[in-house]
Amino acid sequence: MRAHLCAVIVVLLAAWEGAGSVLSQTAVPEAATEAAASAAPADVGKATPGAPCAKADFEAVVNAAGAALRDLAQQNTPVFQGKLRQLKDKRGWSNDEFLKQAEPLVRDETITGFDKKSEELVARITGGGAQGEAAAAAPDCGLLASLQGDLKLLVETQTAKWSHMLIKVDQELGK
């Protein structure tokens, strides 16, 4: 998914400047890793309806969403992995047993739904940017508002996914 978000960034900025624009990889490093429950989706940024927009506005929205996703991953990954290790130790599983027994904690219908929704959002974000590539003279502020909404929803979806997985592992630890 990292590659998808980087591609989204490139396409969206290309829509603003024309096909030649590329945002550096350092602007949103590993932004698409899943993210931490405390990241506020409201931090994704807000466009003011009717207000003019610029390339910097697009960059700010994408950077804020990337930061929120990075924060989610940085905060939740160690916690989740630690809980999985606790569960492995509590149940006395071998490494092979652990891989088999822990799979339902990271793959179920709900998680698949979150992943599908995230993929659809990335596709929609990418598609919206590709449609706007012809308009290089002025930024499409409507596209900015749409981008903000989709990126906010992407952060919310990943937050819900982490929440679901942490609840599942906590339930197993409680048994």
MARGUVO-868734 format. One line per field, with one value per atom (N, C-alpha, C): residue number from 1; residue in three letters; atom name; x, y, z. Coordinates in pm, whole numbers, padded with zeros to 5 digits. Layout:
BEGIN
nr <- [NUM|...]
rest <- [ALA|...]
atom <- [CA|...]
u <- [X|...]
v <- [Y|...]
w <- [Z|...]
***
This chain:
BEGIN
nr <- [1|1|1|2|2|2|3|3|3|4|4|4|5|5|5|6|6|6|7|7|7|8|8|8|9|9|9|10|10|10|11|11|11|12|12|12|13|13|13|14|14|14|15|15|15|16|16|16|17|17|17|18|18|18|19|19|19|20|20|20|21|21|21|22|22|22|23|23|23|24|24|24|25|25|25|26|26|26|27|27|27|28|28|28|29|29|29|30|30|30|31|31|31|32|32|32|33|33|33|34|34|34|35|35|35|36|36|36|37|37|37|38|38|38|39|39|39|40|40|40|41|41|41|42|42|42|43|43|43|44|44|44|45|45|45|46|46|46|47|47|47|48|48|48|49|49|49|50|50|50|51|51|51|52|52|52|53|53|53|54|54|54|55|55|55|56|56|56|57|57|57|58|58|58|59|59|59|60|60|60|61|61|61|62|62|62|63|63|63|64|64|64|65|65|65|66|66|66|67|67|67|68|68|68|69|69|69|70|70|70|71|71|71|72|72|72|73|73|73|74|74|74|75|75|75|76|76|76|77|77|77|78|78|78|79|79|79|80|80|80|81|81|81|82|82|82|83|83|83|84|84|84|85|85|85|86|86|86|87|87|87|88|88|88|89|89|89|90|90|90|91|91|91|92|92|92|93|93|93|94|94|94|95|95|95|96|96|96|97|97|97|98|98|98|99|99|99|100|100|100|101|101|101|102|102|102|103|103|103|104|104|104|105|105|105|106|106|106|107|107|107|108|108|108|109|109|109|110|110|110|111|111|111|112|112|112|113|113|113|114|114|114|115|115|115|116|116|116|117|117|117|118|118|118|119|119|119|120|120|120|121|121|121|122|122|122|123|123|123|124|124|124|125|125|125|126|126|126|127|127|127|128|128|128|129|129|129|130|130|130|131|131|131|132|132|132|133|133|133|134|134|134|135|135|135|136|136|136|137|137|137|138|138|138|139|139|139|140|140|140|141|141|141|142|142|142|143|143|143|144|144|144|145|145|145|146|146|146|147|147|147|148|148|148|149|149|149|150|150|150|151|151|151|152|152|152|153|153|153|154|154|154|155|155|155|156|156|156|157|157|157|158|158|158|159|159|159|160|160|160|161|161|161|162|162|162|163|163|163|164|164|164|165|165|165|166|166|166|167|167|167|168|168|168|169|169|169|170|170|170|171|171|171|172|172|172|173|173|173|174|174|174|175|175|175]
rest <- [MET|MET|MET|ARG|ARG|ARG|ALA|ALA|ALA|HIS|HIS|HIS|LEU|LEU|LEU|CYS|CYS|CYS|ALA|ALA|ALA|VAL|VAL|VAL|ILE|ILE|ILE|VAL|VAL|VAL|VAL|VAL|VAL|LEU|LEU|LEU|LEU|LEU|LEU|ALA|ALA|ALA|ALA|ALA|ALA|TRP|TRP|TRP|GLU|GLU|GLU|GLY|GLY|GLY|ALA|ALA|ALA|GLY|GLY|GLY|SER|SER|SER|VAL|VAL|VAL|LEU|LEU|LEU|SER|SER|SER|GLN|GLN|GLN|THR|THR|THR|ALA|ALA|ALA|VAL|VAL|VAL|PRO|PRO|PRO|GLU|GLU|GLU|ALA|ALA|ALA|ALA|ALA|ALA|THR|THR|THR|GLU|GLU|GLU|ALA|ALA|ALA|ALA|ALA|ALA|ALA|ALA|ALA|SER|SER|SER|ALA|ALA|ALA|ALA|ALA|ALA|PRO|PRO|PRO|ALA|ALA|ALA|ASP|ASP|ASP|VAL|VAL|VAL|GLY|GLY|GLY|LYS|LYS|LYS|ALA|ALA|ALA|THR|THR|THR|PRO|PRO|PRO|GLY|GLY|GLY|ALA|ALA|ALA|PRO|PRO|PRO|CYS|CYS|CYS|ALA|ALA|ALA|LYS|LYS|LYS|ALA|ALA|ALA|ASP|ASP|ASP|PHE|PHE|PHE|GLU|GLU|GLU|ALA|ALA|ALA|VAL|VAL|VAL|VAL|VAL|VAL|ASN|ASN|ASN|ALA|ALA|ALA|ALA|ALA|ALA|GLY|GLY|GLY|ALA|ALA|ALA|ALA|ALA|ALA|LEU|LEU|LEU|ARG|ARG|ARG|ASP|ASP|ASP|LEU|LEU|LEU|ALA|ALA|ALA|GLN|GLN|GLN|GLN|GLN|GLN|ASN|ASN|ASN|THR|THR|THR|PRO|PRO|PRO|VAL|VAL|VAL|PHE|PHE|PHE|GLN|GLN|GLN|GLY|GLY|GLY|LYS|LYS|LYS|LEU|LEU|LEU|ARG|ARG|ARG|GLN|GLN|GLN|LEU|LEU|LEU|LYS|LYS|LYS|ASP|ASP|ASP|LYS|LYS|LYS|ARG|ARG|ARG|GLY|GLY|GLY|TRP|TRP|TRP|SER|SER|SER|ASN|ASN|ASN|ASP|ASP|ASP|GLU|GLU|GLU|PHE|PHE|PHE|LEU|LEU|LEU|LYS|LYS|LYS|GLN|GLN|GLN|ALA|ALA|ALA|GLU|GLU|GLU|PRO|PRO|PRO|LEU|LEU|LEU|VAL|VAL|VAL|ARG|ARG|ARG|ASP|ASP|ASP|GLU|GLU|GLU|THR|THR|THR|ILE|ILE|ILE|THR|THR|THR|GLY|GLY|GLY|PHE|PHE|PHE|ASP|ASP|ASP|LYS|LYS|LYS|LYS|LYS|LYS|SER|SER|SER|GLU|GLU|GLU|GLU|GLU|GLU|LEU|LEU|LEU|VAL|VAL|VAL|ALA|ALA|ALA|ARG|ARG|ARG|ILE|ILE|ILE|THR|THR|THR|GLY|GLY|GLY|GLY|GLY|GLY|GLY|GLY|GLY|ALA|ALA|ALA|GLN|GLN|GLN|GLY|GLY|GLY|GLU|GLU|GLU|ALA|ALA|ALA|ALA|ALA|ALA|ALA|ALA|ALA|ALA|ALA|ALA|ALA|ALA|ALA|PRO|PRO|PRO|ASP|ASP|ASP|CYS|CYS|CYS|GLY|GLY|GLY|LEU|LEU|LEU|LEU|LEU|LEU|ALA|ALA|ALA|SER|SER|SER|LEU|LEU|LEU|GLN|GLN|GLN|GLY|GLY|GLY|ASP|ASP|ASP|LEU|LEU|LEU|LYS|LYS|LYS|LEU|LEU|LEU|LEU|LEU|LEU|VAL|VAL|VAL|GLU|GLU|GLU|THR|THR|THR|GLN|GLN|GLN|THR|THR|THR|ALA|ALA|ALA|LYS|LYS|LYS|TRP|TRP|TRP|SER|SER|SER|HIS|HIS|HIS|MET|MET|MET|LEU|LEU|LEU|ILE|ILE|ILE|LYS|LYS|LYS|VAL|VAL|VAL|ASP|ASP|ASP|GLN|GLN|GLN|GLU|GLU|GLU|LEU|LEU|LEU|GLY|GLY|GLY|LYS|LYS|LYS]
atom <- [N|CA|C|N|CA|C|N|CA|C|N|CA|C|N|CA|C|N|CA|C|N|CA|C|N|CA|C|N|CA|C|N|CA|C|N|CA|C|N|CA|C|N|CA|C|N|CA|C|N|CA|C|N|CA|C|N|CA|C|N|CA|C|N|CA|C|N|CA|C|N|CA|C|N|CA|C|N|CA|C|N|CA|C|N|CA|C|N|CA|C|N|CA|C|N|CA|C|N|CA|C|N|CA|C|N|CA|C|N|CA|C|N|CA|C|N|CA|C|N|CA|C|N|CA|C|N|CA|C|N|CA|C|N|CA|C|N|CA|C|N|CA|C|N|CA|C|N|CA|C|N|CA|C|N|CA|C|N|CA|C|N|CA|C|N|CA|C|N|CA|C|N|CA|C|N|CA|C|N|CA|C|N|CA|C|N|CA|C|N|CA|C|N|CA|C|N|CA|C|N|CA|C|N|CA|C|N|CA|C|N|CA|C|N|CA|C|N|CA|C|N|CA|C|N|CA|C|N|CA|C|N|CA|C|N|CA|C|N|CA|C|N|CA|C|N|CA|C|N|CA|C|N|CA|C|N|CA|C|N|CA|C|N|CA|C|N|CA|C|N|CA|C|N|CA|C|N|CA|C|N|CA|C|N|CA|C|N|CA|C|N|CA|C|N|CA|C|N|CA|C|N|CA|C|N|CA|C|N|CA|C|N|CA|C|N|CA|C|N|CA|C|N|CA|C|N|CA|C|N|CA|C|N|CA|C|N|CA|C|N|CA|C|N|CA|C|N|CA|C|N|CA|C|N|CA|C|N|CA|C|N|CA|C|N|CA|C|N|CA|C|N|CA|C|N|CA|C|N|CA|C|N|CA|C|N|CA|C|N|CA|C|N|CA|C|N|CA|C|N|CA|C|N|CA|C|N|CA|C|N|CA|C|N|CA|C|N|CA|C|N|CA|C|N|CA|C|N|CA|C|N|CA|C|N|CA|C|N|CA|C|N|CA|C|N|CA|C|N|CA|C|N|CA|C|N|CA|C|N|CA|C|N|CA|C|N|CA|C|N|CA|C|N|CA|C|N|CA|C|N|CA|C|N|CA|C|N|CA|C|N|CA|C|N|CA|C|N|CA|C|N|CA|C|N|CA|C|N|CA|C|N|CA|C|N|CA|C|N|CA|C|N|CA|C|N|CA|C|N|CA|C|N|CA|C|N|CA|C|N|CA|C|N|CA|C|N|CA|C|N|CA|C|N|CA|C|N|CA|C|N|CA|C|N|CA|C|N|CA|C|N|CA|C|N|CA|C|N|CA|C|N|CA|C|N|CA|C|N|CA|C|N|CA|C|N|CA|C|N|CA|C|N|CA|C|N|CA|C|N|CA|C]
u <- [00082|00000|00087|00213|00303|00316|00339|00357|00231|00113|-00012|-00021|00010|-00003|00100|00220|00320|00272|00212|00158|00045|-00038|-00147|-00092|00011|00071|00121|00191|00245|00133|00027|-00083|-00155|-00178|-00250|-00171|-00042|00038|00053|00054|00059|-00069|-00180|-00306|-00300|-00226|-00214|-00116|00000|00103|00111|00046|00063|00141|00159|00215|00358|00433|00574|00605|00508|00535|00547|00646|00662|00700|00630|00663|00774|00872|00984|00935|01003|00965|00977|01056|01072|00954|00867|00753|00658|00640|00552|00620|00730|00798|00713|00696|00620|00484|00422|00296|00183|00190|00078|00083|00179|00173|00054|-00005|-00124|-00088|-00188|-00158|-00220|-00189|-00216|-00350|-00418|-00554|-00567|-00462|-00472|-00456|-00421|-00407|-00545|-00554|-00683|-00709|-00812|-00844|-00871|-00911|-00934|-00805|-00690|-00562|-00531|-00616|-00591|-00602|-00663|-00669|-00809|-00835|-00968|-00955|-01028|-01034|-01151|-01132|-01240|-01316|-01446|-01523|-01516|-01493|-01488|-01354|-01269|-01139|-01044|-00951|-00854|-00763|-00710|-00619|-00493|-00389|-00260|-00198|-00090|-00017|00016|00055|00090|-00027|-00149|-00267|-00281|-00255|-00259|-00150|-00030|00081|00051|-00008|-00039|-00139|-00241|-00342|-00280|-00201|-00137|-00038|00041|00139|00072|-00039|-00111|-00168|-00224|-00278|-00164|-00054|00062|00114|00121|00168|00073|-00058|-00155|-00142|-00124|-00108|00022|00129|00258|00245|00180|00161|00081|-00021|-00099|-00011|00072|00160|00262|00322|00426|00370|00248|00189|00127|00065|-00008|00074|00167|00243|00314|00393|00462|00365|00255|00156|00094|00053|-00010|00087|00210|00310|00339|00345|00368|00256|00133|00018|00017|00057|00067|00173|00285|00390|00338|00263|00204|00111|00030|-00064|00012|00116|00198|00256|00310|00368|00260|00147|00038|-00014|-00025|-00077|00031|00158|00268|00283|00250|00258|00401|00431|00557|00543|00652|00644|00545|00547|00454|00309|00286|00150|00103|00195|00162|00115|00188|00150|00010|-00020|-00151|-00261|-00234|-00336|-00362|-00261|-00277|-00336|-00341|-00391|-00530|-00625|-00758|-00756|-00650|-00640|-00600|-00544|-00501|-00574|-00654|-00732|-00870|-00967|-01106|-01189|-01319|-01405|-01401|-01396|-01394|-01265|-01153|-01023|-01017|-01068|-01074|-01157|-01267|-01352|-01277|-01202|-01123|-01018|-00953|-00853|-00915|-01030|-01098|-01139|-01193|-01233|-01111|-00999|-00876|-00828|-00832|-00790|-00882|-01013|-01107|-01082|-01051|-01021|-00896|-00793|-00669|-00698|-00777|-00811|-00891|-00983|-01063|-00976|-00886|-00796|-00708|-00654|-00569|-00650|-00769|-00854|-00893|-00923|-00957|-00842|-00722|-00604|-00577|-00597|-00571|-00669|-00793|-00892|-00857|-00788|-00757|-00624|-00552|-00421|-00422|-00528|-00532|-00535|-00586|-00598|-00472|-00375|-00249|-00243|-00329|-00321|-00362|-00465|-00514|-00549|-00529|-00563|-00713|-00751|-00891|-00925|-00982|-01012|-01120|-01205|-01302|-01231|-01126|-01045|-00977|-00935|-00873|-00971|-01093|-01194|-01223|-01233|-01257|-01139|-01018|-00897|-00897|-00929|-00932|-01030|-01148|-01248|-01203|-01148|-01103|-00985|-00890|-00775|-00818|-00912|-00964|-01031|-01111|-01178|-01076|-00969|-00863|-00800|-00771|-00715|-00815|-00942|-01045|-01059|-01051|-01062|-00946|-00827|-00711|-00715|-00766|-00783|-00880|-00990|-01089|-01031|-00950|-00888|-00797|-00713|-00625|-00707|-00812|-00897|-00955|-01006|-01064|-00960|-00842|-00739|-00694|-00680|-00638|-00745|-00871|-00981|-00979|-00958|-00956|-00843|-00725|-00612|-00633|-00692|-00723|-00824|-00923|-01022|-00956|-00866|-00794|-00705|-00642|-00558|-00643|-00769|-00858|-00915|-00898|-00953|-00864]
v <- [-00118|00000|00125|00117|00232|00287|00199|00240|00309|00261|00322|00468|00497|00633|00724|00673|00753|00782|00684|00704|00806|00800|00895|01037|01053|01184|01237|01153|01193|01233|01151|01179|01307|01326|01446|01573|01568|01686|01707|01598|01610|01676|01648|01710|01861|01905|02047|02115|02055|02119|02068|01960|01895|01766|01689|01555|01552|01663|01659|01671|01699|01725|01597|01594|01478|01528|01478|01511|01418|01470|01387|01279|01167|01055|01090|01189|01224|01301|01352|01429|01342|01218|01127|00990|00977|00849|00743|00632|00519|00560|00657|00711|00612|00510|00421|00306|00302|00198|00226|00124|00145|00221|00286|00390|00383|00481|00475|00529|00461|00497|00640|00701|00837|00944|00907|01008|01063|01192|01257|01276|01210|01230|01376|01456|01597|01667|01607|01666|01658|01595|01580|01715|01812|01945|01975|02104|02144|02250|02230|02330|02422|02550|02644|02656|02620|02627|02766|02772|02898|02970|02929|02994|02942|03027|02980|02874|02788|02686|02685|02629|02624|02487|02463|02337|02306|02410|02390|02335|02371|02318|02168|02124|01981|01909|01965|01904|01895|02001|02001|01892|01875|01773|01633|01609|01479|01454|01555|01539|01513|01582|01560|01419|01372|01236|01135|01159|01069|01064|01181|01186|01110|01126|01055|00904|00859|00716|00663|00741|00702|00691|00790|00789|00667|00633|00514|00391|00375|00259|00260|00374|00383|00358|00397|00378|00239|00186|00060|-00064|-00058|-00178|-00238|-00161|-00223|-00277|-00206|-00252|-00383|-00388|-00508|-00625|-00603|-00710|-00759|-00667|-00705|-00792|-00757|-00836|-00973|-00979|-01109|-01197|-01136|-01213|-01263|-01177|-01219|-01338|-01330|-01438|-01567|-01557|-01673|-01737|-01654|-01705|-01765|-01696|-01743|-01879|-01899|-02024|-02129|-02090|-02185|-02234|-02149|-02188|-02189|-02285|-02283|-02175|-02145|-02044|-02086|-02214|-02262|-02255|-02296|-02288|-02143|-02056|-01915|-01859|-01889|-01838|-01885|-02009|-02064|-02007|-02004|-01963|-01812|-01733|-01587|-01531|-01611|-01563|-01500|-01559|-01497|-01359|-01329|-01198|-01088|-01128|-01029|-01045|-01150|-01174|-01226|-01143|-01185|-01099|-01121|-01048|-00898|-00857|-00715|-00650|-00715|-00662|-00658|-00763|-00765|-00648|-00619|-00505|-00372|-00356|-00234|-00222|-00334|-00332|-00298|-00356|-00329|-00182|-00130|00011|00101|00068|00147|00143|00024|00011|00092|00089|00167|00316|00361|00503|00543|00460|00490|00495|00402|00401|00525|00564|00684|00809|00817|00931|00937|00823|00817|00850|00797|00824|00969|01032|01173|01258|01222|01297|01279|01159|01132|01209|01223|01296|01444|01497|01639|01674|01576|01602|01705|01716|01808|01953|01978|02115|02155|02210|02247|02394|02476|02620|02662|02604|02643|02517|02522|02405|02383|02258|02221|02214|02322|02328|02227|02190|02084|01951|01929|01808|01809|01927|01938|01897|01945|01910|01760|01705|01561|01481|01527|01462|01462|01576|01585|01485|01478|01385|01240|01206|01068|01032|01124|01096|01087|01171|01164|01029|00986|00857|00742|00755|00653|00643|00756|00756|00696|00733|00679|00528|00481|00338|00262|00314|00248|00253|00362|00372|00264|00248|00146|00006|-00016|-00147|-00180|-00084|-00107|-00134|-00057|-00074|-00215|-00259|-00393|-00501|-00489|-00591|-00591|-00473|-00466|-00524|-00497|-00554|-00707|-00759|-00904|-00969|-00911|-00971|-00955|-00844|-00826|-00932|-00959|-01062|-01199|-01230|-01359|-01363|-01253|-01249|-01266|-01221|-01231|-01371|-01459|-01595|-01682]
w <- [00000|00000|00000|00047|00045|-00095|-00189|-00327|-00379|-00334|-00379|-00336|-00208|-00160|-00227|-00248|-00319|-00460|-00525|-00659|-00656|-00551|-00536|-00527|-00449|-00431|-00565|-00637|-00767|-00862|-00869|-00961|-00923|-00794|-00751|-00779|-00754|-00783|-00932|-01007|-01153|-01203|-01138|-01177|-01157|-01060|-01033|-01128|-01150|-01231|-01373|-01403|-01532|-01510|-01611|-01598|-01550|-01554|-01518|-01370|-01284|-01143|-01061|-00971|-00882|-00744|-00643|-00505|-00460|-00390|-00347|-00251|-00251|-00166|-00018|00017|00157|00213|00128|00177|00258|00219|00292|00298|00373|00378|00444|00378|00429|00482|00417|00465|00464|00382|00372|00469|00557|00658|00745|00799|00879|01004|01065|01158|01297|01392|01536|01580|01671|01709|01759|01806|01858|01751|01631|01525|01493|01486|01463|01315|01261|01121|01088|01185|01160|01121|01154|01119|00971|00895|00752|00682|00741|00681|00630|00610|00564|00456|00349|00244|00275|00250|00269|00137|00137|00013|-00047|-00178|-00248|-00239|-00148|-00133|-00241|-00284|-00384|-00321|-00405|-00354|-00441|-00387|-00455|-00435|-00506|-00495|-00349|-00274|-00133|-00053|-00091|-00022|-00044|-00167|-00198|-00118|-00117|-00045|00104|00160|00303|00339|00257|00283|00277|00173|00156|00269|00305|00412|00546|00573|00699|00706|00596|00594|00610|00540|00552|00694|00759|00897|00989|00968|01051|01033|00909|00883|00944|00930|00990|01141|01202|01347|01391|01316|01349|01351|01249|01241|01355|01379|01482|01622|01645|01777|01795|01692|01706|01678|01586|01550|01671|01748|01862|01967|01990|02088|02042|01916|01862|01863|01819|01818|01959|02055|02194|02248|02214|02259|02193|02067|02000|02067|02105|02176|02310|02381|02509|02489|02385|02356|02323|02243|02207|02334|02421|02546|02637|02649|02734|02689|02558|02505|02485|02499|02481|02338|02241|02102|02051|01966|01893|01785|01717|01610|01502|01464|01362|01409|01535|01590|01597|01636|01647|01514|01408|01275|01236|01268|01235|01326|01455|01553|01552|01519|01522|01392|01289|01160|01169|01241|01249|01317|01390|01455|01357|01245|01145|01012|01000|00878|00913|00893|00907|00811|00809|00715|00739|00865|00898|00849|00875|00831|00679|00616|00470|00419|00488|00451|00464|00573|00590|00479|00447|00341|00206|00179|00051|00043|00152|00154|00132|00195|00178|00034|-00026|-00166|-00258|-00229|-00310|-00297|-00176|-00155|-00231|-00224|-00296|-00446|-00496|-00639|-00676|-00589|-00616|-00613|-00518|-00509|-00633|-00672|-00790|-00916|-00926|-01042|-01052|-00940|-00940|-00986|-00945|-00986|-01133|-01186|-01327|-01414|-01370|-01448|-01457|-01357|-01356|-01421|-01478|-01533|-01644|-01720|-01832|-01785|-01668|-01619|-01545|-01616|-01555|-01520|-01575|-01555|-01415|-01360|-01228|-01150|-01019|-00939|-00934|-00926|-00915|-00767|-00715|-00571|-00532|-00627|-00601|-00579|-00657|-00640|-00503|-00457|-00325|-00216|-00223|-00123|-00126|-00246|-00261|-00204|-00236|-00184|-00032|00026|00172|00231|00175|00227|00215|00100|00078|00168|00183|00270|00416|00456|00592|00615|00518|00529|00532|00455|00456|00596|00658|00794|00893|00881|00970|00952|00829|00801|00864|00850|00909|01062|01116|01262|01310|01239|01277|01263|01161|01143|01262|01301|01417|01542|01561|01678|01682|01570|01559|01593|01535|01560|01705|01765|01906|01998|01968|02048|02039|01918|01901|01982|01977|02049|02201|02244|02387|02435|02351|02386|02401|02311|02319|02444|02477|02597|02723|02719|02834|02856|02760|02774|02857]
***
